[in-house]
Amino acid sequence: MYFIKRGDKLSLTLEGKNAITGYIFLIPFIIGFFAFMFFPILESLHMVFSNVKIDVEKQGFSMENIGFENIIRVVAVDPKFNRYLFEEITRMLLIVPAIIIFSLFVALILNQEFKARGFVRAIFFLPVILSSGVMIGLETNNSLLNSMADIIKEGNLMKSSVTKVLEDILVAEGAASDFMGYIFRIINQIYAIAMASGIQIIIFLSALQTIPPSMFEAAKIEGATSWECFWKITFPMVSSLILVNIVYSVVDYFIRTDNRVMDEINHNTIKMMNFGFGTAMAWVYFLAVISIIGIAMAIISKRVYYYE
């Protein structure tokens, strides 16, 4: 209820005021979307169903309608796209749960009272700055860093991983399993996981700070342990933000600079100047990502606890 009748007048409720505030914050995005994004999106959708060629005389593009040929070529003909997409989805299913667990664990630690807490929080937010576009560009275009990376690769002829020795021991003893293999892969990618967890840590930290301390005090009086407090109070109260972080992590993963599907799209669109085929590839990729997010939201939203 956004309005309530008081006498002969309608007044806004608190929910209505919050809704109006939310719409006001959305206005800049809506204006920017229709001013700068709406028409380019329509143009790219037109390219999907066209054979796009550069017209030198008109100093633009000429488009010839070819129906669904580009989409069929992406889905059924191209030998790389489906394989790259399957590989990236598999990696996403491995990385995203680890990011959520790691960020929640770190947020729980940073929410405790200890000295220099603000400094430690800043350290965990550094990956967000280091993974920004400027820093990535410096790292990519830096000849010194590239030469150092080549020397490290040449020196590491054994290609050993962090868990290689332990994994070999468990395999030899017959104690290895699929679950242990999953854990080993996560440990080997702990740097990438930590670099991708900055925003998620902040979101979880803000959620933890909204939990009333009186709830924990009442639980302690009733004899609840710290483990029980986590599963009965902390986890349900931050479950709505878990959904937010999963959606953010999935989107963030699929637009990473080391994404092979993104590289293939850029290669066909920019380097090969095959605009129709590259745009069709981008739209198929977009629909695949949206489908994954929709499935994740449909599954997780049923178990999300919302409180007033």
C-alpha positions as CSV (number, residue, x, y, z in Angstrom):
1,M,0.0,0.0,0.0
2,Y,1.6,3.2,-1.2
3,F,-1.3,5.5,-0.1
4,I,-3.5,5.7,3.0
5,K,-6.7,7.6,3.3
6,R,-6.8,10.1,6.2
7,G,-10.1,11.9,6.2
8,D,-10.7,13.3,2.8
9,K,-7.1,13.2,1.7
10,L,-4.7,10.5,0.5
11,S,-1.3,10.4,2.2
12,L,1.8,8.5,1.3
13,T,2.8,5.6,3.5
14,L,6.4,4.9,4.4
15,E,6.5,2.2,1.8
16,G,5.2,4.7,-0.8
17,K,7.9,7.3,0.2
18,N,10.6,4.7,-0.1
19,A,9.2,3.7,-3.5
20,I,9.3,7.3,-4.7
21,T,12.9,7.7,-3.5
22,G,13.9,4.5,-5.4
23,Y,12.3,5.8,-8.6
24,I,14.1,9.2,-8.2
25,F,17.4,7.3,-8.0
26,L,16.5,5.3,-11.1
27,I,15.7,8.4,-13.2
28,P,19.4,9.2,-14.2
29,F,19.8,5.6,-15.4
30,I,16.6,5.6,-17.3
31,I,17.5,8.9,-19.0
32,G,21.0,7.6,-19.8
33,F,19.7,4.3,-21.1
34,F,17.3,5.8,-23.6
35,A,19.8,8.6,-24.6
36,F,22.8,6.4,-25.2
37,M,22.0,2.7,-25.1
38,F,18.4,2.1,-26.4
39,F,19.0,2.8,-30.1
40,P,22.5,1.1,-30.3
41,I,20.8,-2.0,-28.9
42,L,18.1,-1.9,-31.5
43,E,20.8,-1.4,-34.2
44,S,22.8,-4.4,-33.0
45,L,19.6,-6.5,-33.0
46,H,19.1,-5.4,-36.6
47,M,22.7,-6.5,-37.4
48,V,21.9,-10.0,-36.1
49,F,19.6,-10.6,-39.0
50,S,21.7,-8.9,-41.6
51,N,24.8,-9.2,-43.7
52,V,26.7,-6.1,-42.7
53,K,29.2,-4.5,-45.0
54,I,31.1,-1.3,-44.9
55,D,29.9,1.2,-47.4
56,V,32.7,3.5,-48.3
57,E,30.6,5.8,-50.5
58,K,27.9,6.4,-47.8
59,Q,30.6,6.4,-45.1
60,G,28.6,3.9,-43.0
61,F,27.2,0.4,-43.2
62,S,24.9,-1.4,-45.7
63,M,22.7,-4.2,-44.3
64,E,21.2,-7.0,-46.3
65,N,18.5,-9.0,-44.6
66,I,19.5,-12.7,-44.4
67,G,17.1,-14.0,-41.7
68,F,18.4,-16.4,-39.1
69,E,21.6,-17.4,-41.0
70,N,24.0,-15.7,-38.5
71,I,22.3,-17.3,-35.5
72,I,22.3,-20.7,-37.2
73,R,26.0,-20.3,-38.0
74,V,26.8,-19.4,-34.3
75,V,24.8,-22.2,-32.8
76,A,25.2,-25.1,-35.3
77,V,28.2,-24.3,-37.6
78,D,30.9,-22.4,-35.7
79,P,33.3,-24.9,-34.1
80,K,34.6,-22.7,-31.3
81,F,31.6,-20.8,-29.8
82,N,29.7,-23.7,-28.3
83,R,32.9,-25.3,-26.9
84,Y,34.1,-22.0,-25.4
85,L,30.6,-21.3,-23.9
86,F,30.4,-24.7,-22.3
87,E,33.9,-24.3,-20.9
88,E,33.2,-20.9,-19.4
89,I,29.9,-22.1,-17.9
90,T,31.7,-25.0,-16.3
91,R,34.4,-22.7,-14.9
92,M,31.6,-20.3,-13.6
93,L,30.0,-23.2,-11.7
94,L,33.3,-23.8,-10.1
95,I,34.3,-20.2,-9.3
96,V,31.1,-18.5,-8.2
97,P,30.2,-20.7,-5.2
98,A,33.8,-20.4,-4.0
99,I,33.6,-16.6,-4.3
100,I,30.3,-16.5,-2.3
101,I,31.7,-18.7,0.4
102,F,35.0,-16.9,0.6
103,S,33.4,-13.4,0.7
104,L,30.9,-14.4,3.4
105,F,33.8,-15.9,5.5
106,V,35.9,-12.8,5.1
107,A,32.9,-10.5,5.9
108,L,32.2,-12.5,9.1
109,I,35.8,-11.9,10.2
110,L,35.8,-8.2,9.2
111,N,32.6,-7.7,11.2
112,Q,34.3,-8.6,14.4
113,E,35.8,-6.0,16.8
114,F,39.6,-5.7,16.5
115,K,42.3,-3.1,16.2
116,A,42.9,-1.5,12.8
117,R,39.7,-3.0,11.4
118,G,39.3,-0.2,8.9
119,F,42.8,-0.7,7.6
120,V,42.1,-4.4,7.1
121,R,38.8,-3.8,5.3
122,A,40.7,-1.4,3.0
123,I,43.2,-4.2,2.2
124,F,40.4,-6.6,1.2
125,F,38.9,-3.9,-1.0
126,L,42.2,-3.3,-2.9
127,P,41.4,-6.2,-5.4
128,V,38.5,-4.1,-6.7
129,I,40.9,-1.2,-7.5
130,L,43.6,-3.5,-8.8
131,S,41.1,-5.3,-11.1
132,S,39.8,-2.0,-12.6
133,G,40.2,-1.3,-16.3
134,V,43.2,1.1,-15.8
135,M,45.2,-1.3,-13.7
136,I,44.5,-4.2,-16.1
137,G,45.6,-2.1,-19.0
138,L,48.8,-1.2,-17.2
139,E,49.5,-4.8,-16.4
140,T,48.7,-6.0,-20.0
141,N,50.8,-3.3,-21.8
142,N,53.7,-3.3,-19.4
143,S,56.7,-4.9,-21.2
144,L,58.6,-5.5,-17.9
145,L,55.7,-7.4,-16.4
146,N,55.2,-9.4,-19.5
147,S,58.9,-10.4,-19.7
148,M,58.9,-11.4,-16.0
149,A,55.8,-13.6,-16.7
150,D,57.6,-15.3,-19.6
151,I,60.7,-16.0,-17.4
152,I,58.5,-17.5,-14.7
153,K,56.7,-19.7,-17.2
154,E,60.1,-20.9,-18.7
155,G,61.5,-21.6,-15.2
156,N,58.4,-23.5,-14.1
157,L,58.9,-26.5,-16.5
158,M,57.3,-28.9,-14.1
159,K,54.0,-26.9,-14.2
160,S,53.3,-27.9,-10.6
161,S,50.3,-26.4,-8.8
162,V,49.8,-25.5,-5.1
163,T,48.2,-28.8,-4.3
164,K,50.1,-31.0,-6.8
165,V,52.1,-33.0,-4.2
166,L,49.1,-33.5,-1.8
167,E,46.9,-34.5,-4.7
168,D,49.5,-37.1,-6.0
169,I,49.7,-38.6,-2.5
170,L,45.9,-38.9,-2.1
171,V,45.7,-40.5,-5.6
172,A,48.4,-43.0,-4.8
173,E,46.6,-43.9,-1.5
174,G,43.3,-44.2,-3.2
175,A,41.8,-41.4,-1.1
176,A,41.1,-38.9,-3.9
177,S,37.5,-38.2,-5.0
178,D,35.6,-35.8,-7.2
179,F,34.9,-33.6,-4.2
180,M,38.6,-33.5,-3.3
181,G,39.4,-32.7,-6.9
182,Y,37.0,-29.7,-6.7
183,I,38.7,-28.5,-3.5
184,F,42.1,-28.7,-5.2
185,R,40.9,-26.7,-8.2
186,I,39.5,-24.0,-5.9
187,I,42.7,-23.8,-3.9
188,N,44.8,-23.5,-7.1
189,Q,42.6,-20.5,-8.1
190,I,42.5,-18.8,-4.7
191,Y,44.2,-15.7,-6.1
192,A,41.5,-15.2,-8.8
193,I,38.8,-15.8,-6.2
194,A,40.2,-13.2,-3.8
195,M,40.6,-10.7,-6.6
196,A,36.9,-11.2,-7.6
197,S,35.5,-11.0,-4.1
198,G,35.9,-7.3,-3.1
199,I,32.4,-6.1,-3.9
200,Q,30.8,-9.2,-2.5
201,I,32.6,-8.7,0.8
202,I,31.3,-5.2,1.1
203,I,27.8,-6.3,0.4
204,F,27.9,-9.1,3.0
205,L,29.5,-6.7,5.5
206,S,26.7,-4.2,5.1
207,A,24.2,-7.0,5.6
208,L,25.9,-8.3,8.7
209,Q,25.8,-4.8,10.3
210,T,22.1,-4.5,9.9
211,I,21.4,-7.6,12.1
212,P,20.3,-6.3,15.5
213,P,22.8,-7.4,18.3
214,S,19.8,-8.1,20.6
215,M,19.0,-11.2,18.5
216,F,22.4,-12.7,19.2
217,E,22.1,-11.7,22.9
218,A,18.7,-13.4,23.2
219,A,20.1,-16.5,21.5
220,K,23.1,-16.6,23.8
221,I,20.8,-16.4,26.8
222,E,18.8,-19.3,25.5
223,G,22.1,-21.3,25.3
224,A,22.7,-21.2,21.5
225,T,26.3,-21.8,20.3
226,S,28.1,-19.6,17.8
227,W,27.5,-22.3,15.2
228,E,23.8,-22.3,15.9
229,C,23.7,-18.5,15.9
230,F,25.2,-18.5,12.4
231,W,22.7,-21.0,10.9
232,K,19.6,-19.7,12.7
233,I,20.3,-16.0,12.7
234,T,23.2,-14.8,10.5
235,F,22.7,-17.0,7.4
236,P,18.9,-16.4,7.1
237,M,19.3,-12.6,7.7
238,V,21.9,-12.3,4.9
239,S,20.2,-14.8,2.5
240,S,18.7,-12.0,0.4
241,L,22.2,-10.5,-0.2
242,I,23.5,-14.0,-1.1
243,L,21.1,-13.9,-4.1
244,V,22.3,-10.4,-5.0
245,N,26.0,-11.5,-4.8
246,I,25.4,-14.6,-6.9
247,V,23.8,-12.5,-9.7
248,Y,26.6,-10.0,-9.5
249,S,29.3,-12.7,-9.5
250,V,27.8,-14.5,-12.5
251,V,27.6,-11.2,-14.5
252,D,31.1,-10.2,-13.4
253,Y,32.5,-13.6,-14.4
254,F,31.0,-13.6,-17.8
255,I,32.4,-10.1,-18.7
256,R,36.0,-10.9,-17.4
257,T,38.9,-9.9,-19.7
258,D,40.1,-13.5,-19.8
259,N,36.8,-14.9,-21.0
260,R,37.4,-16.9,-24.2
261,V,33.8,-16.3,-25.5
262,M,34.4,-12.5,-25.1
263,D,37.7,-12.8,-27.0
264,E,36.0,-14.8,-29.8
265,I,33.3,-12.1,-30.1
266,N,35.9,-9.3,-30.2
267,H,37.9,-11.2,-32.7
268,N,35.0,-11.7,-35.2
269,T,33.5,-8.3,-34.7
270,I,36.5,-6.0,-34.5
271,K,39.5,-7.8,-36.0
272,M,37.7,-9.7,-38.8
273,M,35.0,-6.9,-39.2
274,N,32.3,-9.6,-39.5
275,F,29.8,-7.4,-37.8
276,G,26.6,-9.4,-38.4
277,F,28.2,-12.7,-37.2
278,G,30.0,-11.2,-34.3
279,T,26.8,-9.4,-33.1
280,A,24.8,-12.6,-33.4
281,M,27.4,-14.3,-31.3
282,A,27.1,-11.5,-28.7
283,W,23.3,-11.8,-28.5
284,V,23.4,-15.6,-28.2
285,Y,25.9,-15.2,-25.4
286,F,23.7,-12.6,-23.7
287,L,20.7,-14.8,-23.9
288,A,22.7,-17.7,-22.4
289,V,23.9,-15.6,-19.5
290,I,20.4,-14.2,-18.9
291,S,19.0,-17.8,-18.9
292,I,21.6,-18.9,-16.3
293,I,20.8,-15.9,-14.1
294,G,17.1,-16.6,-14.4
295,I,17.5,-20.3,-13.4
296,A,19.7,-19.3,-10.4
297,M,17.2,-16.7,-9.2
298,A,14.3,-19.1,-9.6
299,I,16.1,-21.7,-7.5
300,I,17.6,-19.5,-4.8
301,S,14.8,-17.0,-4.4
302,K,12.6,-19.8,-2.9
303,R,14.9,-20.1,0.0
304,V,15.6,-16.4,0.6
305,Y,14.3,-15.0,3.9
306,Y,13.1,-11.4,3.8
307,Y,12.5,-9.5,7.0
308,E,11.0,-6.1,7.8
